[in-house]
Amino acid sequence: MGDKVKEHPGAAGRATAADHPASVRNVVLVGHSGSGKTTLVEALALTAGAVNRAGRVEDGGTVSDYDDIEHRQQRSVQLSLVPVDWDGIKINILDTPGYADFVGELRAGLRAADAALFVVSASDGVDGSTRMVWEECAAVGMPRAIVVTHLEAARADFEEMTRVCAEAFGADDPDAVLPLYLPLHGPQGPDGHAPVTGLVGLLTQKLFDYSSGERKESEPGPDQLPDIDEARNRLIEGIISESEDETLMDRYLGGEQIDLKTLIEDLERAVARGAFFPVLAAAPATDGARQGLGTVELLELVTRGFPTPFEHPTPGVTTIDGEPRDIKPCDTGGPLVAEVVKTASDPYVGRVSLVRVFSGTLRPDETVHVSGHGLADRGHEDHDVDEKIGALSTPFGKQQRPVTHVIAGDLACVAKLGRAETGDTLSGKDDPLLMEPWEMPDPLLPLAIQAHSKADEDKLSQGLSRLVAEDPTMRLEQNQNTHQVVLWCLGEAHADVALERLRNRYGVQVDVVPHRVSLRETFAGRSAGRGRHVKQSGGHGQFAICEIEVEPLPGGSGIEFVDKVVGGAVPRQFIPSVEKGIRAQATKGVAAGYPLVDVRVTLLDGKAHSVDSSDAAFQTAGALALREAAAEARIHLLEPVAEVSVLVGDDYVGAVMSDLSGRRGRVLGTEQTSGGRTLIKAEVPEFEIGRYAVDLRSLSHGTARFSRSYARHEPMPPQIAEKIREQAKEGS
């Protein structure tokens, strides 16, 4: 790595269909918002000759962040694929959003990639959420490297950032996180800052000067070598300690000079198997330059050090009936197994699916089986359907470049899969298969919406179904208790993007309304009521009288109806009518308009008329009796209580527990977990956690996660219940 200069490939650098998995590299860029991922992608594309010197593709657009929403918000909101060619290798660069609200796009990128580049800003450091993603990658053994950006910042210090990265990412072995290159600095400016103008390769001991806008190689002067000896020796020891050749360390400690070829080969193997994590530096090209600092070194690392798709084990595959299937990794002639990692709607070609092929070869115009299972709780119905593949292409900014086929290990876009959703499996129509889904975060921020007009109401259902088909981190709920349409999102930015897509992509204008919590009512004690419905208005009248007693029951009991009428005071044929009227009134509520639950209603007595009594009359009498009983009793408003589990760094445990207590929460206990984190379990009223997804992120600086599940309904504090009743009266 770094031992030779690549010729600028020019137009030949444009991505084409790969013909062998060994010539493919799939790499995902990970890092916090503002770390410079998208700028780095464009710099790599420029160096590989995929874009012109202005960083533009043929239609004048950029290769990443080309969506109108991204232009308006000035940040990435979706996963984008940028394929480039370097030294005969097709590199599929997956640029992911850094903002926490779009972590679903990051997870899709991790699923589609074989290795990860962690992009760290020299001016901002390493945040907690980036560390958490690193740990996730470590858990599955994904190879990783680190790229330090923003070296042009006034206080940027590459050596200090290398130390910070070793501390953040090398908890188990700090010597596995080491730089391959050190920056070369130019003359100091008026502000005292010396800009980075080049790199020195620690293994090759070669200088790579980028100050002219092109990478130029030279030999270091005698006065420069001592400055790199310490870092070089440490790097060599780090490589040797990860070598599969156990004799190498003994030979090195014995004074033997290990040849450069052996060191580079051992480095590449250690990187490919996720045992060594090199740190590199990169900066975008200056105006008129055709190579950004460090971009050649990065492309060499990706092509020579990152693994081929052969080394990526295929995720679990089963038949539609759940029988396990053993699929050979990256077998281009094997059964077709591909996965939709992203779904988007194009105004000209319709739905476009970004697909990673794990086995077999995908070709245009063939019929495939589309399977989607396991996301019913998010508004995605299980489905199995055969569909015909449309055109295959590789994306490049807003362009779609046609390809003739897509082999195992490669990624491409598939047009016109009308039923395919993100996370679905594509397989042979005669051999339908299903891949195990990747882990996706639960959307925990509710967004209640309603159509702005009758015209919008007609389009709302279709727009929402398309929205959740594209984004499995969004859940659609039609709440039967509150009669609201609720989009559950990951955060406010996620919700804003959803609303903008509904408006601009699907032509649906919606209004955001306050999210209602599903309250209930119950009796606090025994009460009695008499329902009298007697009317005479010519012809047949209406006559029905019933007397009831109401008593509370334990939570979860529902409505229990008991008949204790004796002597035929209420004729047998009208007793079901009384019950029907009582249950209808219970559904409407008796105090604030919320369903009545957990009571036993006993019918004790009543009166009937031989002519004027009827089913309708006794239904009305039953409802009146229940309302009278409620007027004489104390009614509890019941609020839903959620069981909440918060996983948070130890530094924030006190703040989180204090915040939960302020939300009327009851902490049930804490449990120490790995990685310096604590699991807090608590019960919190749902009224208090509507915005908890946003507030917890702020409280923990993005390092905490939580889950929630319904526990039960319980009485609301009287002062809060009274406010709810007053609001109900004002609204009626």
N, C-alpha and C positions, 0 to 999 in steps of 0.2 A: 504494500500500500504506500503510495507516494513515491515509488521508485521509478516512475516514468510519466511522461507528459502525454495526455491524450490529444489527438488532433480534433479540432472542432468539427463535428459531423455535419453541421448545417442541416439542410432539408432532410438528409438521411436520418436525422434523429427523430423524425416523426414516428409515432407508434404505429405498428401494424399488428396483424394477428400473429401470435406466437405459434411455432410449429413443434416445439418440444418443451415440456415442463422445466427442463434444466436451464432454459434460456429465459425464465421468468423470475422476477423478484417482486413480492408483494409487501409493501412497507407502509405502515400507518404512522402519521405524525401526531404526537400527543403533547399537550402543554396547555398551560392556563391561557385565558383570553389575553391577548396583547403580547404574547411571548414571541410572535413573529413567524408562526407556522406558515401562513399563507404567503408572506413575503419570501420565505425560504423556498417554498414550492416554486414560485415564479423564478427565483434565482437559479434553481436546479434546472428548470425547463429552459431557461436562457442558455445556460452552459451546455446543455445537451442539444442545443440547436432546435428546440421545438417551438420557440417563440423568437420574435425579432428583438432588436436591441431596446425597444421601448417596452419590452415585456408583454407584447400583444400577439395574439394569434391572427390568422388571416382576415377574420372579420372585424378586427380592431378591438375585440374584447379580451379580458384576462382569462387565464386558464383556471382560476379558482375565484370564489366569491363573485360569480357572475349573475346570481339571482337578483332580481330587482329589490327584494326585501333586504338582502345583504348590502346592496348599495345604499339603501336608505338608512339602515341601522349601523353601517360602518363596522360590521363584524360578521364572522361566519355563523350561519345558523343551520347548516346542513353538511352532510358528508359529500365530498366531491372527489372524483377520480381524475388524476392527471397522469396519463401514461407517457413515458419518455423512453428513448433508446440510448443506451450507452455501452460502447464496446461490444455490440452484438447481443446485449441483454435487454429485454423489455422490462422496464421498472414501472410497476403500477403504484403510483404514489397516492395514498389516501389521506386527504387533508380533512381533519375533523375540527368541529367547533371547540373552543376552549371554555366557553361559558357553561356553568353547571346545568342550566336549564335544558341544554341540548346533549346531555350525556347519552341519550339513546342513540344519537348519531355516532358518538364515540364508540359505543359498544358494537355497533354494526361494523365500524372500521376495524376494530380489534378482531372481530369474527372473520373478516375477509382477508386479513393480513397474516403474514408468516413471521414478521419482525416489526419492531417499533423503534422509531426515532423520538426520543423525548427532547422537546425543544424548551430550553431554559433561558430566560432573559438575564443578561448580566446585570441589569439595573434593578430587577425585581426579585431575583432569587427563586427558590423552590417553594411553592405553596403546598398546603396540606392536601388538597384534592389531587395534585399531581403525584404526591407520595402514595396516596391510596391506589391510584391506577398502577403505579409501579409495582406495588405489592400484589395486585391482581395478576399482572403479567408474570410476576415471579412464581405465583402459585401454579400457573400452567406451563411454566418453563419457556415463555416466549423470549427469544433473543432480543436484546435491547442495546441501543447506543444513545449517547447524550450529545446534543448540539447546543453550544452556548452562542446566543445571538446578542444583538444590541451592544457589540463591543465598541461602537462609536460613542456610546454614552460617556459623559465627562468623568464619572467615577467608576467606569467599568474596569474590572480586575479579573482577568481570566484565571490566574492562579488561585485567587480567593474563591472564585466560583467553582473551580475544580475541587477545592477542599469542601465547600458546601455540598456539592453533589456526592462526594464520597461519604459524607456524614449522613446525607438524606437517603441515598440509595444503596450504600454499601454497609448496612448495619451488620450483616453476617461476615463480610469480608471487604474492608475498605480498600485493600490492595487489588480488588477486582474492578475498581472504578478509577481509571487512570487516563491521562491524556496521551494521545498518539502524536500530537503536534503542539508546539508552543508558538504563541504569536510573536511576530517581529514588529517593532514599533518604529514609526518615522519620527522626524523632529517634533519637539514640543511646540504647540501653538501658543498664542497669547494667554490662553486660559490655563496653561500648564499641562494640558492633556496631549499625550503623544498618540496619534492615531495608529491603528493596526494596519500595516501595509503588506504583510506576508506571514508565512508560517515556516517553521523549521521542523522537519520530520525527525522524531526522536530515534527511530530505528535506522532510517537511511542516512541520517545526518546530512540531509540536503536542504537547501533553502528554496522556498517557493515564493517568489515576489509577485504580488498582484497590483502593485502601485501603478503600472501602465495600463491596467484594464485587461491584461492577459496574464496568464500564469507563466512565469519564467523561472526556470530551474538554474541553480548555481551551487557552488561549493561554499561552505562557511569558511570564514577566515579563522586563523589560529586563535585569535582573541575571543571568538564566539563559542568555540567548542567547550571550554570549561563551564560556561553558563548552562549547558544542557546536560552535562555528565550525570549530575545527581538524578534529574528526572528520567534520563535514559536508563540508568542502572535500575531504578525502581520499576520502570516499565518492563524491562527484561525479566526481572525477578517475578513480577506479577504474571507475565506470560508463561514463564517456566513453571510456576507453581500450579497453573491450570493445565499444563501439558499432559497429554495421555502417555507420553514417554517418561516413565518414572525415573529413568537414569539421567535425565537431562539436568535436574537440579544438582545432583551429585557431581556431574561433570562441570557444571558452571561454578559451583562452590570450590571445586578443585582447581579453578583457575583456567579452565578451558574456554576459549573464545568460541561462542556458539555462532555459526554462520548465519548471515542475514536471511537466507532462503528458509532455513529451518524455523527461525523466529517468526517470520511472516506467516508461514504455513500453520504453525501452532497457534498464532494469534487468530487467524481466520477460523480455525476449527473451534477455538474456545468461544469466539463470538457467535458462531453458528449454533452452538449447542446451549447458549445462554449461560455460560460460566464466566465470561469476561465482558465488561461493559465500557468500551472506549469513550473518551470524551474528546469532542472535536469543536472547532470554532467555525463560524460562518457569518458572512455579511452579504447583503445584496450588492449587485454590481452598481457602480457609479454611472452617471450619465455618459453614454457613449461606449462604456465597457461591455465586453461580451462574456466576461466571467466574473462572478462574485467570489469574494474571498472564501476559500475553503470548500467551494462547491465541487471542484474536481475531486478533492480528497473524500468528500461525502459520497459521491457517485462511485468511487472506487471501493469504499467500504461496503456499500450496498451490494455491488455486483460481485465482490470477491469474498466478503465476510459474512453477509447475511445468507440464511439458508434458502435452498430451492424449495418449491412446493412439495417435492418428494419427502422432505423432512418434516412436513406438517401432517400429523395424524388426522385422519378423517374423523370428524365428530360422529357420535353414535348414530347409527342408521338402523331403522327397523322397517318391517313391512307395515302396511296400513293397519293390520291387525295386531301390531306390537311385537311380532317375532323378530329377534335380533338378526341383522345381516352383516356379515363380515365383508367389508369393502376395502379392497387393496388401495393404499394411498396413491393418488395421482395416476391412475391407470387410464390412459387415453382411450384404450380399447375396451374398457370395462363397462358395466352398466351405468347409465346416466344418473348422476346424483349432483344436483346443483341447488343453490340456495339464493333466494331473493334477499339481498342485504339492504336494498333501498328501493323505494317506489316513488316516482314523481309523475306529475301530469304536465305534459307539454301541450301548449295551445294548438300546435300544428299536427303532431303525430299521436296525441292522446297519451295514454299511460305508458311510461317507460320504466322498465325494471332493471336495476343494476344487479347482476348475477355473478356469484363466484361458483365456478365449476370445480367440484372436488373429484369427480370420476366421470369417465366417458368423454364424449365430444358433442358439443351443441352445434346444430346446423340450422340455417334458415328454412322456413316452410315445413319443418317436421312437426308432428303432433306429439305433445308431451303431456304427462299427467301432473296436475298442480294439486298439491296437498297442503292444507293448512289446518293444524290441530293445536289445541292447548291454550288458546287465547280467548275463549268464550267470555271470560270474566272482564275482558276489556272491549267488548262490543264486536269481537271478531268471531263470527260463527265458524264452526268446523266445516270444511268443505273439501271435496274431492271431485275434480272435474278435468276433463281432457280439453286442451287448448292448442291451437296451432301457433307455432313460433312465427313472429313477424321478422322484420329485418334485424340483423345483428350489427352492432357498431361499437366503436370505442369513443367515449366522450372526450372532447377537448374544448373546454369553455362551453359556449353555447352550440358548438358544432357537434355533429355526430358523423364519425368517419366509418363508412361501411367496412365490415370484415366478412370473410367467407365462412369462418367457423371459429369456435372457441373451444380450446382443449382443456383438459383437466389441469388445474393450477392457475388458469388465467381468469380475468374478469372482463366483462363486456356488458353492454346494454341490450336488452331485448324489447322490441316494440310490440304493442298490441296484445299483451297478455291482459285481457279485460278483467279476469277474476283474481289474478295473482296479487297477493299482498306481501308486505315486508315480513320476512320470516318464513315464507312458504318454501316448500321443496318442489323442485322440478325433477321428474324422473321419466323413464320410458313408460309409454301408455300400456304396454303389456307387462311391465314389471314395476308397478307403483311402489314407491318407497317414501319414507318420512325421516327427516333429520331431527335430532333432538334440538329444541330451541335454545338460543343463547340467553343468558341472564339479562333481564331488562328491569330497570328501576320501576317501582310503582308510582304512578302519578297521584299526588296527594294534595294538590291545590285545586279546589272546586271552582268552576267558572259556569255560573248559571246564565243561560242565554234564552232569548225568544226572538222570533222573526220580527223584523221591523215593520213589515207590511204584509198584506195578503199575498202579494206576488212573491215575496221572500219566503213566506210560509210554504208555498208550493215547491220551492227549490231547496228548502232547508235540509230535508231528510237525505236527499242525494248528496248534497254538499258535505254533510257530516259523515256519511258513510265513506266517501272518498278520502276525507281528511284522516279518519282513523285507519283506513286501509294503508295509507302512506306511512303512518307513524304509530307503531305499536306501543310507544310510551304514552299514548293518549288514550283515555278510556271514555267511552260515551255511555251515559246513564240516563234512562228515562225513569225518573223517580215516581213510583206509583203513589207514594204517600204525600209528597209535596206537589206533585204534578208539574215538576220542573224538568227541563232538558239541561243536563249538567255535563260539561266537558271537564274531565279531570286531567290536569296538566302538571308539569314538573316545577313550574315557577311562573312568575309574571311575564318574563320575556317569552317563554314558551307559549303562554296564553296569547300574548300580543301577536306572535307570528301566526297562530291558529286563526285569530280573528281577521288578520290581514289576508291570509290565503282564502278564507271564506269569501271575503269581500272582492278581492281582485282576481282570484283564479276561478272561483266558482260563481261569482256574481250574486252572492247572498249577503244582504245587509242584516246584521243582527244587533240587538240591544243587550247589553249586560245588565242583569238585574241581581238584587241581593240574593245570596244563596240561603235557602231556608233549611233549617234543621228539622228532622222529623220528630215533632213532639207528640205526646199522648196525654190523656187525662185519666184520672181514676178517683174513686171515692176514698176519702181519708177515714171514714167511719160509716156505721150503719145509718140508713135513712129510709124514709117511706114516702110514697107518692101516690096520688090519686089522679087518674086521667079520666076526665069527663068530656065526652064529645056528644052533645045533644043538640040537634038542629031540626027545625020544622019549617019548611018553605014551600008548602003545597005538594000534594002527591006524597010519595014516600019520603020520609025524613031520614035522619041519621041518629042512631042511638047506640052508644057504647060507653060503659063505665068499667074501669078496672083499677084494682088496688095492688100495689107492688111493694116489696121491700128490697133494698139494695145493700149489699155488704161487700167490703173489699176482699180480694183474694191475693195469694202470693204472685209475684211478678212472673209473667209468662203464661198465666192461666187463661187469658183471653176473656170472652164473655160466656158465662154459664147461665142457662135459663132453666128454672125449676117451676113445675106446675104443682101447686098445692090447693087448687080450687076444690071445694067439696059441695055436694048438693046441686051441681049443675048451674051455679050462679053465672058462670060463663060457659055457654054451650061448647061442647068438645070441638065443633068444627071451627070455632073462632079463637081457640087457644093458640094455634100456629100463627094466626093473624096478629095477636098481641106480641108474640115473640118477633115476628117480622118487623113490626113497627118499632119495637125496642132496639133491635139490631140496626135498623136503618138510622135511628136517632143516634145510636152509639157511634156509628161511622161518621156522622156530622159533628159529633162532640156536644158537650153540654155546658161548657164554660167559655172556652176561647176558640172553639171551632176545630179542635184536634180530636182524633179518634179516642173514644172511651175504651179502656181495656181493664182486665184483671178485676172484674166484679162478678158477683152472683146476683142475678135478678130473680126474685121469687114472686110468682103471681099468686096472691092470697085470696082475692075475692073480686066480685064485679057484678054487673047487672046487664041484662040484654032485653031487647024488645022483640016480640014475635014477628013484627013486620019491618020495623025501621033498622034493626041491627044488620050489619053487613061486614064483609071482610075489610073493606076500606075503613069503615067506622072504627073497628077494633084496632086496626093498624095505627090510626090517628090517636086513639085513646092510649095505646101502649107508649107512643112517643111522648104524649103529654104527661103521662105518669112518670116517665123517666126524667123529664125536664123539671117537674115539680120536686121530685126526690133530690135532684141536684141543687135546686134552689134552697133547699133546707139543709144541705150538707156542706162540709168543707171539701173542696175539690183540689187535689194535687195535680200540678202540671209535671209530667214526667219527661225528662230530657235523656237523650242517648249518651251513654258513657262509653268511651273507647279505651281499650287496653293499648297502651303505647309503649314501644320498645325503642330506646334511643341508644345508638352506638356512637360514643363520643370519645375524643382524646382526653386523657387524664387531666390535662390542663384546664379543660372546660367543664369538668363534672360539676363543680360547685355552682357555676353560673347556670348550667342547664337545670339542675335540681331546684335552684331558687326560682327560676322562670316557671317551671312546672307547678310549683306551689302557688305562684301568683296567678296561675290559670285554674285555680281550685282543684289542682291535681293531688292525688295521693300516691306518693312514691312507695312501691311495693317492695323494692329491693334493688341491689346493685350486684354486678358480677364482673370480676376482672377477666379481661380477654387478652389475647396476644396483641403485640404491637403497641403496647402502652395505651390501650383503650379500655373503656368501661361500658358495660351494657346496663342501662338504667331501665327498669320496668315501672310503669306507673299507670294509674287510671285517671283519665281526664275527661271532663264533659266535652262533647263534640262542639258545643257552642264556643269553646275557648281555643279550638285548634284549627279553625277554618283557614288561617294564614300561617299555620305553624311551619309549613314547608319553607316559607320565605323567612320567617323570624329565626328559625333554628339555623339556617344557613348564615345569616348575619351574626348570630350569637357565637357560632363556632368557627367563623371564617371559612365556611365551606367544607369543614372536615367531619361533620356529624351526619349520620343517616338515621332515619326513623321509619318505623312501620306502625300501622294501626289496624285494629280489628274491633268489631262491635262486641261489647261485653254485655250490656243490659240497659234498660231504662230505669231511672231512679228519680225520686222527687227533686224538683228544682228548689233552690232557696226561695223563701216567700217573697223577698224584696224583688228578685229578678222575675219571678212568676207574675207578680203584680204588674210589672212593666209590660210583660207580654200580653196580659189581659187588656190593659189599657190600649195597647197598639191594636189589638183585635177589635176593640170597640170602635176606635177611630176609623179603622178600615172597613167596617161593616156599614 
